[in-house]
Amino acid sequence: MNIWVEAIYIISQGLYACRMLYQANATKKAKKSITPLFYWQLTLIAQILLMIYGYLLGSISMPLLGFISIPFIFYNMKIEIKK
């Protein structure tokens, strides 16, 4: 498999890990459970990269699931912007 395809996967998984750490840190600072806008931005970028990765693998399910989840990500971003 192409090294660039694997790099896309590793970067997307790294972004998912970073978003979790960022959210945990923001929650700790706020002393209540929150999901900041940056959390959703990282989620969107990671999801797009996973969709690209799935497409490059020839998978139909990964891009399809991404197209299903992206509207929910945008909805949550909209809610965070309105706060």
N, C-alpha and C positions, 0 to 999 in steps of 0.2 A: 504494500500500500504506500501511496505517496506520503512523504514526510509532512507536506503542507496540510494534507487532509487530517493527519493525526494532530498537527499543531493547532488546527481550528478546534478540534475536540478538547484538547488540553486547555486551551485558552478559555473556552466556554465553561468548562468545569471549574477552572480557577475563578472566573467571574462569579459563578454560583457560590463558591466558598467565600469569596470576598464580601458578597452581599449579605451572607448570613452573619459574618463577623461584624460588618458595619451595623446591621440591624441590632445585633446583640449589644454592641457598644452604645448605640444611640438609646436603646431601651434602658441600659444601666444608668446612663447620664440623666435621662428623663425620670427615672424611677417609676416608670410605667411602660407597658407594652406599646410600642409605636413601630410604624413602618414608614420611614422617611422617603421622600421623592427619589433620592439617589438610589435607594434600594430597588425601586421599580425601574429606574433607568438601567441599572446593572442587569436586572432580570430581563429586560427587553433586549439588550445587546447580547446577552448569553443565549437567549431563546433564538434570536436570529442566527447566531453562529451555529447552534445545534441544528437548525433547519438547513443551513448550508451544508453542514457535515452530513446530515441524512441524505440530502440530495446527491452529494458527491459519492455516497456509498451505494446509491441506487435504491434507497429505501423510500417507500411511499408513506409509511406511518409517521416517521419523524417530522417531515415537513407538514404533513396534514395536522398532526397534533399541535405543531407550532402555530399554524393558521387558526386553529380553534382557540388557543390560549392567548394570542396577542390581543384580541379585543378586550379580554379581562384585564390584561396588564395596562392597556390604555385607560380603561375605566378606573382602575385604582390610581393611576397617575393623575387623572382628572380630579378625583376626590382629594388627593393630597395637595394639589394646586389650589383648590378652593378653600382649604383650611386656613 
